[in-house]
């Protein structure tokens, strides 16, 4: 799974960890500027993160309970974790500068 590979790479320390952390940080900054981060609903009372479709599908009685606890937040798109993981697995991640990886991620399919 991509998330496992990313967490393993980050926790290993050293140059690969630093490169990945820098790319993730730059992606969040640039994506935020471009409006490319996903919008989600954070339920403060339960610490759940829900998509709009999940909130829309909630039973009215459950929605009434959490409505006052919903906060809109921005998050890192899950597909980017998959794409970063694929690049690491294939050895491509290490062949490009941090800036180039961010450009590719922002231009690529979402």
Rosetta constraint file for C-alpha pairs under 8 A:
AtomPair CA 1 CA 5 HARMONIC 6.55 0.50
AtomPair CA 1 CA 85 HARMONIC 7.88 0.50
AtomPair CA 2 CA 6 HARMONIC 6.15 0.50
AtomPair CA 2 CA 81 HARMONIC 6.13 0.50
AtomPair CA 2 CA 82 HARMONIC 5.20 0.50
AtomPair CA 2 CA 84 HARMONIC 7.51 0.50
AtomPair CA 2 CA 85 HARMONIC 4.53 0.50
AtomPair CA 2 CA 86 HARMONIC 7.07 0.50
AtomPair CA 3 CA 7 HARMONIC 6.09 0.50
AtomPair CA 3 CA 81 HARMONIC 6.21 0.50
AtomPair CA 3 CA 82 HARMONIC 7.31 0.50
AtomPair CA 3 CA 85 HARMONIC 7.09 0.50
AtomPair CA 4 CA 8 HARMONIC 5.99 0.50
AtomPair CA 5 CA 9 HARMONIC 6.04 0.50
AtomPair CA 5 CA 85 HARMONIC 6.25 0.50
AtomPair CA 6 CA 10 HARMONIC 6.11 0.50
AtomPair CA 6 CA 81 HARMONIC 7.58 0.50
AtomPair CA 6 CA 84 HARMONIC 7.67 0.50
AtomPair CA 6 CA 85 HARMONIC 6.18 0.50
AtomPair CA 7 CA 11 HARMONIC 5.99 0.50
AtomPair CA 8 CA 12 HARMONIC 6.05 0.50
AtomPair CA 9 CA 13 HARMONIC 7.26 0.50
AtomPair CA 9 CA 16 HARMONIC 6.77 0.50
AtomPair CA 9 CA 17 HARMONIC 5.53 0.50
AtomPair CA 9 CA 20 HARMONIC 7.69 0.50
AtomPair CA 10 CA 16 HARMONIC 7.57 0.50
AtomPair CA 10 CA 17 HARMONIC 4.43 0.50
AtomPair CA 10 CA 18 HARMONIC 7.42 0.50
AtomPair CA 10 CA 20 HARMONIC 6.87 0.50
AtomPair CA 10 CA 21 HARMONIC 6.90 0.50
AtomPair CA 11 CA 17 HARMONIC 6.93 0.50
AtomPair CA 12 CA 17 HARMONIC 6.41 0.50
AtomPair CA 13 CA 17 HARMONIC 4.93 0.50
AtomPair CA 13 CA 18 HARMONIC 7.03 0.50
AtomPair CA 14 CA 18 HARMONIC 6.32 0.50
AtomPair CA 15 CA 19 HARMONIC 6.07 0.50
AtomPair CA 16 CA 20 HARMONIC 6.18 0.50
AtomPair CA 16 CA 94 HARMONIC 7.93 0.50
AtomPair CA 17 CA 21 HARMONIC 6.11 0.50
AtomPair CA 18 CA 22 HARMONIC 6.05 0.50
AtomPair CA 19 CA 23 HARMONIC 6.20 0.50
AtomPair CA 19 CA 98 HARMONIC 6.95 0.50
AtomPair CA 20 CA 24 HARMONIC 6.19 0.50
AtomPair CA 21 CA 25 HARMONIC 6.12 0.50
AtomPair CA 22 CA 26 HARMONIC 6.08 0.50
AtomPair CA 22 CA 98 HARMONIC 7.09 0.50
AtomPair CA 23 CA 27 HARMONIC 5.97 0.50
AtomPair CA 23 CA 98 HARMONIC 5.50 0.50
AtomPair CA 23 CA 99 HARMONIC 7.52 0.50
AtomPair CA 23 CA 101 HARMONIC 7.18 0.50
AtomPair CA 23 CA 102 HARMONIC 6.44 0.50
AtomPair CA 24 CA 28 HARMONIC 6.24 0.50
AtomPair CA 25 CA 29 HARMONIC 6.33 0.50
AtomPair CA 26 CA 30 HARMONIC 6.01 0.50
AtomPair CA 26 CA 99 HARMONIC 7.89 0.50
AtomPair CA 26 CA 102 HARMONIC 6.85 0.50
AtomPair CA 27 CA 31 HARMONIC 5.68 0.50
AtomPair CA 27 CA 102 HARMONIC 5.66 0.50
AtomPair CA 27 CA 105 HARMONIC 7.87 0.50
AtomPair CA 27 CA 106 HARMONIC 7.79 0.50
AtomPair CA 28 CA 32 HARMONIC 5.83 0.50
AtomPair CA 28 CA 37 HARMONIC 7.44 0.50
AtomPair CA 28 CA 76 HARMONIC 6.86 0.50
AtomPair CA 29 CA 33 HARMONIC 6.43 0.50
AtomPair CA 30 CA 34 HARMONIC 6.33 0.50
AtomPair CA 31 CA 35 HARMONIC 5.88 0.50
AtomPair CA 31 CA 36 HARMONIC 4.70 0.50
AtomPair CA 31 CA 37 HARMONIC 5.76 0.50
AtomPair CA 31 CA 106 HARMONIC 7.21 0.50
AtomPair CA 32 CA 36 HARMONIC 6.06 0.50
AtomPair CA 32 CA 37 HARMONIC 5.87 0.50
AtomPair CA 37 CA 74 HARMONIC 5.74 0.50
AtomPair CA 37 CA 75 HARMONIC 5.58 0.50
AtomPair CA 37 CA 76 HARMONIC 5.71 0.50
AtomPair CA 37 CA 77 HARMONIC 6.28 0.50
AtomPair CA 38 CA 74 HARMONIC 5.41 0.50
AtomPair CA 38 CA 75 HARMONIC 5.15 0.50
AtomPair CA 38 CA 76 HARMONIC 6.37 0.50
AtomPair CA 38 CA 77 HARMONIC 5.72 0.50
AtomPair CA 39 CA 51 HARMONIC 7.53 0.50
AtomPair CA 39 CA 72 HARMONIC 6.61 0.50
AtomPair CA 39 CA 73 HARMONIC 5.67 0.50
AtomPair CA 39 CA 74 HARMONIC 4.63 0.50
AtomPair CA 39 CA 75 HARMONIC 6.32 0.50
AtomPair CA 40 CA 49 HARMONIC 6.52 0.50
AtomPair CA 40 CA 50 HARMONIC 5.76 0.50
AtomPair CA 40 CA 51 HARMONIC 4.98 0.50
AtomPair CA 40 CA 52 HARMONIC 6.57 0.50
AtomPair CA 40 CA 72 HARMONIC 5.73 0.50
AtomPair CA 40 CA 73 HARMONIC 5.33 0.50
AtomPair CA 40 CA 74 HARMONIC 6.12 0.50
AtomPair CA 40 CA 75 HARMONIC 6.93 0.50
AtomPair CA 41 CA 49 HARMONIC 5.66 0.50
AtomPair CA 41 CA 50 HARMONIC 4.99 0.50
AtomPair CA 41 CA 51 HARMONIC 6.01 0.50
AtomPair CA 41 CA 52 HARMONIC 6.83 0.50
AtomPair CA 41 CA 55 HARMONIC 7.80 0.50
AtomPair CA 41 CA 70 HARMONIC 5.97 0.50
AtomPair CA 41 CA 71 HARMONIC 5.52 0.50
AtomPair CA 41 CA 72 HARMONIC 4.71 0.50
AtomPair CA 41 CA 73 HARMONIC 6.07 0.50
AtomPair CA 42 CA 47 HARMONIC 6.63 0.50
AtomPair CA 42 CA 48 HARMONIC 5.75 0.50
AtomPair CA 42 CA 49 HARMONIC 4.59 0.50
AtomPair CA 42 CA 50 HARMONIC 6.31 0.50
AtomPair CA 42 CA 69 HARMONIC 7.89 0.50
AtomPair CA 42 CA 70 HARMONIC 5.55 0.50
AtomPair CA 42 CA 71 HARMONIC 5.07 0.50
AtomPair CA 42 CA 72 HARMONIC 6.20 0.50
AtomPair CA 42 CA 73 HARMONIC 6.52 0.50
AtomPair CA 43 CA 47 HARMONIC 5.41 0.50
AtomPair CA 43 CA 48 HARMONIC 5.17 0.50
AtomPair CA 43 CA 49 HARMONIC 6.41 0.50
AtomPair CA 43 CA 50 HARMONIC 7.74 0.50
AtomPair CA 43 CA 66 HARMONIC 6.87 0.50
AtomPair CA 43 CA 69 HARMONIC 5.35 0.50
AtomPair CA 43 CA 70 HARMONIC 4.69 0.50
AtomPair CA 43 CA 71 HARMONIC 6.45 0.50
AtomPair CA 44 CA 48 HARMONIC 7.33 0.50
AtomPair CA 44 CA 69 HARMONIC 5.26 0.50
AtomPair CA 44 CA 70 HARMONIC 6.47 0.50
AtomPair CA 44 CA 71 HARMONIC 7.27 0.50
AtomPair CA 45 CA 66 HARMONIC 7.60 0.50
AtomPair CA 45 CA 69 HARMONIC 6.13 0.50
AtomPair CA 50 CA 54 HARMONIC 5.88 0.50
AtomPair CA 50 CA 55 HARMONIC 6.62 0.50
AtomPair CA 51 CA 55 HARMONIC 6.52 0.50
AtomPair CA 52 CA 56 HARMONIC 6.09 0.50
AtomPair CA 53 CA 57 HARMONIC 6.13 0.50
AtomPair CA 54 CA 58 HARMONIC 6.33 0.50
AtomPair CA 55 CA 63 HARMONIC 7.39 0.50
AtomPair CA 58 CA 62 HARMONIC 6.42 0.50
AtomPair CA 58 CA 63 HARMONIC 5.89 0.50
AtomPair CA 59 CA 63 HARMONIC 6.14 0.50
AtomPair CA 60 CA 64 HARMONIC 6.07 0.50
AtomPair CA 61 CA 65 HARMONIC 6.60 0.50
AtomPair CA 62 CA 66 HARMONIC 6.59 0.50
AtomPair CA 63 CA 67 HARMONIC 5.54 0.50
AtomPair CA 64 CA 68 HARMONIC 7.94 0.50
AtomPair CA 66 CA 70 HARMONIC 6.42 0.50
AtomPair CA 76 CA 80 HARMONIC 7.39 0.50
AtomPair CA 77 CA 81 HARMONIC 7.36 0.50
AtomPair CA 78 CA 82 HARMONIC 6.84 0.50
AtomPair CA 79 CA 83 HARMONIC 6.26 0.50
AtomPair CA 79 CA 110 HARMONIC 6.52 0.50
AtomPair CA 80 CA 84 HARMONIC 5.96 0.50
AtomPair CA 80 CA 105 HARMONIC 7.31 0.50
AtomPair CA 80 CA 110 HARMONIC 7.66 0.50
AtomPair CA 81 CA 85 HARMONIC 5.98 0.50
AtomPair CA 82 CA 86 HARMONIC 6.10 0.50
AtomPair CA 83 CA 87 HARMONIC 6.21 0.50
AtomPair CA 83 CA 105 HARMONIC 7.95 0.50
AtomPair CA 84 CA 88 HARMONIC 6.23 0.50
AtomPair CA 84 CA 93 HARMONIC 7.56 0.50
AtomPair CA 85 CA 89 HARMONIC 6.12 0.50
AtomPair CA 86 CA 90 HARMONIC 6.10 0.50
AtomPair CA 87 CA 91 HARMONIC 6.08 0.50
AtomPair CA 87 CA 92 HARMONIC 5.03 0.50
AtomPair CA 87 CA 93 HARMONIC 5.00 0.50
AtomPair CA 88 CA 92 HARMONIC 6.17 0.50
AtomPair CA 88 CA 93 HARMONIC 5.11 0.50
AtomPair CA 88 CA 94 HARMONIC 7.49 0.50
AtomPair CA 91 CA 95 HARMONIC 7.47 0.50
AtomPair CA 92 CA 96 HARMONIC 7.32 0.50
AtomPair CA 93 CA 101 HARMONIC 7.46 0.50
AtomPair CA 96 CA 100 HARMONIC 6.10 0.50
AtomPair CA 96 CA 101 HARMONIC 6.30 0.50
AtomPair CA 97 CA 101 HARMONIC 6.33 0.50
AtomPair CA 98 CA 102 HARMONIC 6.34 0.50
AtomPair CA 99 CA 103 HARMONIC 6.29 0.50
AtomPair CA 100 CA 104 HARMONIC 6.16 0.50
AtomPair CA 101 CA 105 HARMONIC 6.09 0.50
AtomPair CA 102 CA 106 HARMONIC 6.14 0.50
AtomPair CA 103 CA 107 HARMONIC 6.14 0.50
AtomPair CA 104 CA 108 HARMONIC 5.80 0.50
AtomPair CA 105 CA 109 HARMONIC 7.99 0.50
